[in-house]
Amino acid sequence: MPFRLYAGIVLQFAGIALLPSIAAAQVTGVSGAQTTNSGAVPVIRADPEELGLKVPVGDPLPGNDRRVQIKTDDDALVVAKVLVEIADSFVVILPDGRISVVNQRDATVTDRPFVGVSVPELTATLAKKFPGFKVQATKRFIYVYNTSPLFYQGTSRILETMYPGLMNYCRSRKLEVSDPPFPLVILMFRTRKEWEDYMHGMFANTGVAAFYDGSSNRVVMYEQSDLGTAAPEIALREIISTVAHEGVHQILHNIGVQQRLSRWPMWISEGVPEYFAPTSVDKSLRWKGAGTVNDLRMNTIDGLLKQGPSSTAARTAATTTESIIMADKLDADGYAWSWALTHYLGEKRRDAFSRYLTDVSKIQSMEKPSKDENVRLFIKHFGADFRKLDTELMNHLHKLPYVDPIENTTHYVILLSVQNGQSVQRSLAITLSPTAVQQTRQDLLDKLPLSVQARATFDVRSFPSKTAAMNFARQWLNQP
């Protein structure tokens, strides 16, 4: 599934909090990170047609562990694993993990074993396909990149620690898992333009920043973004969260927890990667561990809870829980609520949650359960008392400790003063963006009459936290 910067989604720097210029003014807030779209946004699901696979119309039949001999595009004869049979075609997994569709007349059923491509062989193939890119192989992953070394190092550090942690979690919950027979590929572009060109414009004019492509079995992402320039500290948090989220999708689809091209209910499909993917930038880029609080998601939930019931996900359903599990599209808040429900069930209803994951892991490739079937599966494991679930969910969320991802981010306070006889007229703005300082200065100046602009003086102060910036703003505005 695609992941957007942030709240599942797209983070943008949210302008500037302009504060009144009178001494009695209240400090009303600080600019921060928010989504660009509060409505439902389309999410690319694991449907073959959305992944560029031309599959004939018909009811898919399970592959039943069959193997077939086929010729690849470069005329090599390989053994592929049949994922599903549909009409006159096989949907197969190739030795390098990619999915392809072949006509049955071009495939020969065989008893030969399915053997994944070796790390050296795939490394050589990728180096040839992406000239000018660096190719680095580890035990489980191959990284193909033309990004900065730091971006590669941060990405690999997250994924290399997350993989064994995720495997251990699944085994502790009695989920059947095994290492994939081929390495997992991470493809990283330096710029968004390069990324969009590679994706053939699939995500043009969207906020999607990274994507696990279930067809190629690759995570594809890019390094440079407008957010990185506007609010670099927030960008770092969002980028590594994106890496982790898409990495979870890729790992789950390759260790046996989620079948390739299967369609899970939306809330658990996106909630599980958020549950497994908390990261930290406190001392170093690192994976925090499955089930720890996702500070970015919790920040969204915290804001929604403070706004009251009218702002929760339960606007169109009897309960918040029903609204979450019945959603077939997710906006920024939907990603946060999906994480919240997954975290509550994973931490407080562990046995039932493990059994539920076991059941959803049985959803077959190209199988599309109906909304009613998804709800019945949820009720089977967690019950139908949605109001009770709502109460327990809210109690759980209110007790969760988390570190506000905005609080300890550098805040810039832009100060404007105009001497009017014995009094001073004051205005200020607070921003997370070092690049916005000059434009903010001009915005403040433009609010003054032309006759007084020449008397205006400016200063810029930086503070290590939101609280420090807000406290200074109050004191400065209330000077005599």
VMD Tcl script that draws the C-alpha trace (Angstrom):
set ca {
  {0.00 0.00 0.00}
  {1.18 3.52 -0.55}
  {2.23 5.58 2.38}
  {1.95 9.31 2.50}
  {3.86 11.82 4.55}
  {2.11 11.89 7.24}
  {-0.79 10.72 9.11}
  {-0.63 7.93 6.89}
  {-0.24 10.18 4.38}
  {0.79 13.75 3.53}
  {2.40 16.14 5.96}
  {2.77 19.69 4.91}
  {4.00 22.68 6.83}
  {0.76 24.27 7.92}
  {1.47 27.94 7.42}
  {2.11 30.39 10.22}
  {0.31 31.14 13.47}
  {-0.01 34.94 13.38}
  {-0.56 36.36 16.82}
  {-2.41 39.63 17.57}
  {-0.24 42.66 18.15}
  {-1.97 43.87 21.29}
  {-0.51 43.24 24.72}
  {-3.54 41.35 25.99}
  {-3.48 38.88 23.14}
  {-3.72 35.19 23.90}
  {-1.23 32.86 22.32}
  {-3.52 30.81 20.15}
  {-1.26 28.11 18.77}
  {1.77 27.17 16.82}
  {2.06 26.07 13.23}
  {2.63 22.37 12.95}
  {2.25 19.38 10.77}
  {-1.11 18.40 9.40}
  {-2.55 16.59 6.45}
  {-3.37 18.31 3.23}
  {-6.64 16.47 2.81}
  {-9.11 15.83 5.60}
  {-11.44 13.85 3.37}
  {-11.14 10.30 2.16}
  {-8.22 9.75 -0.18}
  {-7.88 6.76 -2.49}
  {-5.49 4.04 -1.38}
  {-3.87 1.76 -3.93}
  {-4.92 -1.72 -2.94}
  {-3.33 -5.00 -3.92}
  {-5.54 -5.52 -6.96}
  {-3.70 -6.85 -10.02}
  {-5.11 -4.21 -12.36}
  {-3.87 -1.45 -10.06}
  {-0.40 -2.97 -10.15}
  {-0.20 -3.18 -13.92}
  {-0.94 -6.90 -14.20}
  {-3.21 -7.85 -17.09}
  {-5.28 -10.67 -15.62}
  {-8.19 -12.22 -17.55}
  {-11.68 -12.01 -16.13}
  {-12.76 -15.01 -14.07}
  {-12.85 -16.58 -10.65}
  {-9.36 -17.27 -9.29}
  {-8.50 -20.78 -8.18}
  {-5.75 -21.46 -5.61}
  {-2.33 -22.39 -6.94}
  {-2.12 -25.37 -4.56}
  {1.69 -25.27 -4.49}
  {1.97 -26.06 -8.19}
  {5.11 -25.08 -10.07}
  {5.46 -24.38 -13.76}
  {8.35 -23.93 -16.14}
  {8.13 -20.68 -18.11}
  {10.37 -18.39 -20.13}
  {11.08 -14.93 -18.76}
  {11.29 -11.72 -20.79}
  {15.00 -12.33 -21.35}
  {14.23 -15.85 -22.67}
  {15.54 -17.68 -19.60}
  {13.80 -20.90 -18.58}
  {12.80 -20.77 -14.89}
  {10.56 -22.55 -12.41}
  {7.79 -20.29 -11.10}
  {5.30 -20.83 -8.30}
  {1.61 -20.68 -9.22}
  {-0.17 -18.11 -7.08}
  {-3.62 -18.53 -8.68}
  {-5.12 -20.00 -11.80}
  {-7.64 -17.81 -13.57}
  {-9.37 -18.49 -16.90}
  {-6.60 -19.57 -19.30}
  {-3.76 -18.04 -17.30}
  {-1.51 -18.59 -14.34}
  {-0.53 -15.77 -12.00}
  {2.94 -16.80 -10.86}
  {5.73 -15.74 -8.54}
  {9.09 -15.62 -10.31}
  {12.37 -16.65 -8.65}
  {13.21 -12.99 -7.91}
  {9.86 -12.39 -6.15}
  {8.12 -10.54 -8.96}
  {4.61 -11.54 -10.02}
  {3.78 -12.25 -13.66}
  {0.80 -13.47 -15.67}
  {1.40 -16.24 -18.22}
  {-0.91 -18.07 -20.55}
  {-1.25 -21.71 -19.58}
  {-0.17 -22.80 -23.06}
  {3.20 -21.12 -22.36}
  {3.69 -22.92 -19.04}
  {4.56 -26.53 -18.28}
  {3.61 -28.01 -14.90}
  {6.72 -29.46 -13.24}
  {7.87 -31.32 -10.16}
  {11.08 -29.30 -10.07}
  {11.41 -27.24 -6.89}
  {10.87 -23.50 -6.77}
  {14.24 -21.92 -5.95}
  {14.63 -18.23 -5.30}
  {17.31 -16.20 -7.01}
  {20.56 -15.82 -5.09}
  {21.69 -12.52 -3.61}
  {24.74 -12.22 -5.93}
  {22.69 -12.99 -9.03}
  {19.93 -10.48 -8.23}
  {22.50 -7.89 -7.18}
  {24.19 -8.18 -10.58}
  {20.86 -7.96 -12.41}
  {19.81 -4.82 -10.52}
  {23.19 -3.15 -11.01}
  {22.80 -3.65 -14.75}
  {19.20 -2.38 -14.75}
  {19.99 0.75 -12.72}
  {23.29 2.15 -14.02}
  {24.69 4.88 -11.85}
  {22.96 3.54 -8.72}
  {24.75 1.96 -5.80}
  {23.66 -1.60 -4.99}
  {24.24 -2.90 -1.46}
  {23.22 -6.40 -0.39}
  {22.64 -7.78 3.10}
  {21.36 -11.14 4.29}
  {17.72 -10.21 3.67}
  {17.62 -7.04 1.55}
  {19.17 -5.51 -1.55}
  {19.25 -1.70 -1.54}
  {19.39 0.08 -4.89}
  {19.88 3.83 -4.49}
  {21.23 7.08 -5.82}
  {20.35 8.94 -2.63}
  {22.67 10.39 -0.03}
  {24.64 7.87 2.04}
  {22.79 9.02 5.17}
  {19.40 8.22 3.64}
  {20.59 4.74 2.69}
  {22.13 4.17 6.12}
  {19.00 5.29 7.96}
  {16.77 3.15 5.76}
  {18.88 0.03 6.14}
  {19.23 0.50 9.91}
  {15.45 0.58 10.33}
  {14.73 -2.41 8.09}
  {17.58 -4.62 9.27}
  {16.49 -4.29 12.91}
  {12.78 -4.44 12.18}
  {12.86 -7.69 10.19}
  {14.02 -10.02 13.00}
  {11.87 -8.16 15.52}
  {8.79 -8.65 13.37}
  {9.58 -12.33 12.83}
  {10.00 -12.87 16.57}
  {6.70 -11.12 17.29}
  {4.84 -13.28 14.78}
  {6.33 -16.47 16.19}
  {5.42 -15.41 19.73}
  {1.81 -15.05 18.55}
  {1.85 -18.54 16.98}
  {1.71 -17.19 13.43}
  {3.35 -19.46 10.85}
  {6.22 -17.57 9.24}
  {9.31 -18.40 7.22}
  {12.05 -16.45 5.49}
  {11.38 -15.73 1.80}
  {13.47 -17.70 -0.73}
  {14.70 -14.50 -2.39}
  {16.08 -11.17 -1.11}
  {13.75 -8.20 -0.69}
  {14.50 -5.18 -2.88}
  {14.41 -1.56 -1.68}
  {14.62 0.98 -4.50}
  {15.42 4.56 -3.47}
  {15.50 7.60 -5.75}
  {17.14 10.91 -4.91}
  {14.28 13.11 -6.15}
  {10.54 12.85 -6.47}
  {10.77 13.46 -10.23}
  {12.97 10.38 -10.70}
  {10.56 8.40 -8.55}
  {7.49 9.58 -10.49}
  {9.18 8.80 -13.81}
  {9.94 5.26 -12.63}
  {6.34 4.85 -11.44}
  {5.08 6.12 -14.82}
  {3.15 8.93 -13.19}
  {1.05 6.62 -11.01}
  {1.26 9.00 -8.05}
  {1.60 12.32 -9.86}
  {-0.09 15.19 -8.01}
  {-0.50 13.12 -4.85}
  {1.26 13.15 -1.51}
  {2.37 9.53 -1.80}
  {6.04 9.31 -0.82}
  {6.72 5.58 -0.80}
  {4.99 2.46 -2.03}
  {5.24 -1.29 -1.60}
  {4.52 -2.61 -5.07}
  {3.03 -6.06 -4.61}
  {3.65 -6.86 -8.26}
  {7.40 -6.17 -8.37}
  {7.73 -7.00 -4.64}
  {9.78 -3.84 -4.17}
  {9.50 -0.89 -1.84}
  {9.99 2.21 -3.97}
  {10.64 5.61 -2.35}
  {12.38 8.92 -2.80}
  {14.54 11.11 -0.57}
  {13.99 14.77 -1.38}
  {10.68 16.47 -0.63}
  {9.32 19.96 -0.08}
  {8.71 19.00 3.54}
  {12.39 18.26 3.99}
  {13.18 21.85 3.07}
  {10.30 23.45 4.95}
  {10.50 21.52 8.22}
  {13.55 19.24 8.24}
  {13.14 17.84 11.76}
  {9.54 16.81 11.13}
  {10.57 15.48 7.71}
  {13.13 13.16 9.31}
  {10.49 11.66 11.60}
  {8.08 11.23 8.71}
  {10.65 9.73 6.37}
  {11.78 6.98 8.73}
  {8.16 6.27 9.66}
  {7.43 5.89 5.95}
  {10.37 3.51 5.54}
  {9.18 1.36 8.43}
  {5.53 1.32 7.32}
  {6.28 0.20 3.77}
  {8.90 -2.22 5.04}
  {6.27 -3.92 7.20}
  {4.00 -4.32 4.16}
  {6.83 -5.93 2.23}
  {7.90 -8.24 5.05}
  {4.37 -9.43 5.88}
  {3.74 -10.27 2.21}
  {6.89 -12.38 2.06}
  {7.02 -14.31 5.35}
  {3.57 -15.89 5.01}
  {1.44 -13.59 7.16}
  {-0.29 -11.88 4.23}
  {-0.73 -13.66 0.93}
  {0.54 -11.83 -2.13}
  {-2.25 -9.89 -3.86}
  {-4.68 -10.61 -1.02}
  {-7.09 -7.95 0.19}
  {-7.32 -7.53 3.94}
  {-9.90 -5.25 5.56}
  {-8.54 -1.72 5.18}
  {-8.25 -0.96 8.89}
  {-6.06 -3.97 9.65}
  {-4.14 -3.73 6.36}
  {-2.89 -0.25 7.32}
  {-3.23 -0.54 11.11}
  {-0.80 -3.45 11.37}
  {2.08 -1.62 9.62}
  {1.49 1.34 11.93}
  {1.42 -0.99 14.95}
  {4.66 -2.68 13.91}
  {6.49 0.41 12.67}
  {7.13 2.94 15.50}
  {10.49 4.63 15.05}
  {12.61 7.09 16.97}
  {15.11 9.83 16.12}
  {16.05 10.70 19.71}
  {19.70 9.55 19.65}
  {19.78 7.67 16.39}
  {17.38 6.45 13.74}
  {15.99 3.23 15.13}
  {13.04 0.89 15.19}
  {11.36 1.08 18.61}
  {9.68 -2.32 18.54}
  {6.30 -3.83 17.75}
  {3.47 -2.47 19.85}
  {5.26 0.57 21.26}
  {3.32 3.81 20.98}
  {3.40 5.36 17.53}
  {3.98 8.98 18.54}
  {3.00 10.42 15.17}
  {-0.32 8.59 15.13}
  {-0.97 9.27 18.78}
  {-0.42 12.96 18.17}
  {-3.29 12.90 15.68}
  {-5.52 10.91 18.05}
  {-4.68 13.21 20.96}
  {-5.78 16.23 18.96}
  {-9.02 14.53 17.90}
  {-9.86 13.45 21.45}
  {-9.32 16.97 22.74}
  {-11.78 18.29 20.16}
  {-14.53 16.08 21.55}
  {-16.84 13.39 20.18}
  {-17.88 15.40 17.13}
  {-14.35 15.12 15.75}
  {-13.93 11.38 16.16}
  {-14.26 8.77 13.45}
  {-17.83 7.99 14.57}
  {-19.53 10.59 12.38}
  {-21.24 8.18 10.00}
  {-21.68 5.03 12.11}
  {-23.20 4.08 15.44}
  {-19.80 3.73 17.06}
  {-16.20 4.65 16.40}
  {-15.22 0.98 16.19}
  {-17.82 0.27 13.50}
  {-16.67 3.29 11.54}
  {-13.07 2.09 11.64}
  {-13.66 -1.53 10.63}
  {-16.13 -0.68 7.86}
  {-13.98 1.93 6.13}
  {-12.86 1.08 2.60}
  {-10.95 4.34 2.18}
  {-8.69 6.07 4.66}
  {-7.88 9.71 5.20}
  {-5.29 11.04 7.64}
  {-7.55 10.51 10.65}
  {-8.49 7.06 9.36}
  {-4.88 5.92 9.43}
  {-4.60 7.16 13.00}
  {-7.79 5.40 14.10}
  {-6.70 2.20 12.36}
  {-3.48 2.30 14.36}
  {-5.41 3.07 17.55}
  {-7.79 0.11 17.22}
  {-4.94 -2.22 16.21}
  {-2.86 -1.09 19.18}
  {-5.73 -1.60 21.63}
  {-6.56 -5.08 20.32}
  {-2.91 -6.09 19.99}
  {-2.05 -5.00 23.54}
  {-5.27 -5.62 25.50}
  {-6.93 -8.46 23.56}
  {-3.78 -10.34 22.64}
  {-5.09 -13.88 22.25}
  {-8.11 -12.79 20.23}
  {-5.90 -10.52 18.13}
  {-3.51 -13.38 17.36}
  {-6.41 -15.61 16.32}
  {-7.80 -12.81 14.16}
  {-4.44 -12.36 12.41}
  {-4.31 -16.12 11.84}
  {-7.70 -15.95 10.13}
  {-6.97 -12.91 7.95}
  {-3.69 -14.52 6.93}
  {-5.81 -17.21 5.26}
  {-7.38 -14.71 2.85}
  {-6.17 -16.00 -0.52}
  {-4.53 -14.17 -3.37}
  {-7.05 -12.10 -5.37}
  {-9.81 -13.04 -2.93}
  {-12.06 -10.07 -2.16}
  {-14.12 -10.60 1.00}
  {-17.24 -8.45 1.19}
  {-17.69 -5.76 3.83}
  {-20.22 -8.00 5.63}
  {-17.74 -10.89 5.65}
  {-15.07 -8.63 7.12}
  {-17.42 -7.44 9.86}
  {-18.46 -11.02 10.69}
  {-14.80 -12.02 11.00}
  {-14.20 -9.12 13.39}
  {-17.23 -10.06 15.50}
  {-16.09 -13.69 15.59}
  {-12.96 -12.68 17.51}
  {-13.85 -9.47 19.34}
  {-17.61 -9.59 19.82}
  {-20.46 -7.43 18.59}
  {-20.73 -5.06 21.55}
  {-19.24 -2.08 19.70}
  {-20.16 0.43 22.39}
  {-18.21 -1.55 24.95}
  {-15.30 -1.76 22.52}
  {-15.52 2.01 22.07}
  {-15.32 2.57 25.82}
  {-12.37 0.23 26.21}
  {-10.60 1.77 23.19}
  {-10.98 5.32 24.53}
  {-9.83 4.28 28.01}
  {-6.79 2.63 26.47}
  {-5.91 5.70 24.41}
  {-6.29 8.11 27.31}
  {-3.76 6.09 29.32}
  {-1.10 5.81 26.62}
  {2.09 7.77 27.27}
  {3.64 9.32 24.22}
  {6.20 11.91 23.20}
  {4.64 14.76 21.25}
  {6.60 14.73 17.96}
  {6.09 18.47 17.58}
  {6.94 19.47 21.15}
  {10.71 18.93 21.02}
  {11.18 20.25 17.51}
  {13.00 23.53 16.87}
  {10.53 26.43 16.70}
  {11.39 29.81 15.23}
  {9.76 32.95 16.63}
  {9.75 35.93 14.26}
  {9.32 39.21 16.16}
  {8.10 42.55 14.79}
  {8.15 45.76 16.83}
  {6.94 49.25 15.93}
  {7.62 52.21 18.24}
  {4.56 54.47 18.57}
  {5.56 57.29 20.90}
  {5.77 55.80 24.36}
  {4.20 52.49 23.39}
  {5.37 49.56 21.30}
  {3.16 47.68 18.87}
  {4.18 44.03 18.74}
  {3.40 41.14 16.39}
  {4.97 37.75 16.05}
  {4.73 34.48 14.21}
  {5.92 31.00 15.12}
  {7.05 28.49 12.54}
  {8.80 25.13 12.32}
  {10.41 26.11 9.05}
  {13.79 27.84 8.85}
  {13.15 28.51 5.16}
  {9.87 30.30 5.93}
  {11.42 32.98 8.13}
  {11.96 35.59 5.42}
  {8.52 35.11 3.89}
  {6.96 35.25 7.34}
  {8.80 38.49 8.03}
  {7.32 39.96 4.85}
  {3.83 38.69 5.74}
  {4.01 40.44 9.09}
  {5.28 43.63 7.49}
  {2.53 43.63 4.88}
  {-0.07 43.73 7.63}
  {1.18 47.14 8.75}
  {0.13 50.45 7.14}
  {2.72 51.75 4.70}
  {3.21 54.81 6.87}
  {4.64 52.76 9.75}
  {6.50 49.99 7.90}
  {9.73 51.99 7.84}
  {9.76 52.07 11.66}
  {9.41 48.29 12.01}
  {12.24 46.25 13.47}
  {12.59 42.47 13.33}
  {14.27 39.75 15.33}
  {14.29 35.97 15.04}
  {14.73 33.61 17.98}
  {14.98 29.82 17.87}
  {13.86 27.53 20.68}
  {14.37 23.79 21.19}
  {10.70 23.09 21.92}
  {7.17 24.29 21.34}
  {6.72 25.06 25.05}
  {9.81 27.24 25.19}
  {8.72 29.14 22.09}
  {5.17 29.65 23.42}
  {6.39 30.81 26.82}
  {8.72 33.32 25.23}
  {5.91 34.51 22.93}
  {3.60 35.19 25.88}
  {6.27 37.06 27.80}
  {7.32 39.11 24.80}
  {3.76 40.12 23.87}
  {2.98 41.13 27.44}
  {5.95 43.44 27.90}
  {4.94 46.98 28.92}
}
mol new
graphics top color blue
foreach p $ca { graphics top sphere $p radius 0.5 }
foreach p [lrange $ca 0 end-1] q [lrange $ca 1 end] { graphics top cylinder $p $q radius 0.2 }
display resetview
